[in-house]
Amino acid sequence: MATNDPHAAAPEKEMSNFFDDLRNVWDRHGSFALWVIVIASFSFLAFQLYTSNRFNTREAAWSDLSNSTAPASFEQVAADHSNRAVQQLALLQAADMYLGETAGLEEGDDMTARLDQAEALYQRVADDATHDIYKINALEGLAVVAEGRRDIDEALTRNDAVIALSETLPGFESWAARANARKQLLPQLAQPVSFVEDNTASETSETTENTDTQAEPAADLLDDSLDLDPIAIPTE
């Protein structure tokens, strides 16, 4: 509808005034606004890069852990990555493997070396554990190392440490029960393992049975001790 108001501005004039006002505002505050936009954009991009890098680093750590198959490679994973969960799991896996290698060894330098390697790694985790599940696994590993050395006093002390920690953790009653069961068997480690010499062919079968019977208690104790629970895995 047409208007007869002589003071009404033409649409073209209104549009021109709008752009003039916008230009004046930009002249006054444009530099500040531009810096705000630049800083906001840079901050967003930096956050995106940080988040992506952190995700990729974590994925690489867990991938390296899952691809490791030997004690040395697990130790290398612990050295290469800063993720504490990965570090401690890698050290525990390496220690378990060193300990497992003692099962088929006779007492001697090789067995002592494996026990020493396992003990050092378990101790690292026990001293610096970020979660109780890692610490109790390490403490139980240390108890098994003492049993492997037939050090009854140290094995008792370390099993008591497992029991004490498990009693403070809901749902860990089985750890205390297992440690108590091993404590009951520890006196058998002090019994020397003797083997009856096979003097005659006719006595071969009987002699072998006697030898196995005499060797069984200590051997079973060490083998049973190596059967540890699976580790629950916190991811950080």
Protein Blocks (a to p, Z undefined) as FASTA:
>chain_A
ZZfbfkbccfklmmmmmmmmmmmmmmmmmmmmmmmmmmmmmmmmmmmmmmmmmmmmmmmm
mmmmmmpcbfklmmmmmmmpmblklmmmmmmmmmmmmmmmmmmpccdfklmmmmmmmmmm
mmmmmmmccbfklmmmmmmmmmmmmmmnopaklmmmmmmmmmmmmmmpghilmmmmmmmm
mmmmmmmmmpccdddddfbfklmmmmmmmmmmmmmmmmmmmmmmmmccdddddfZZ
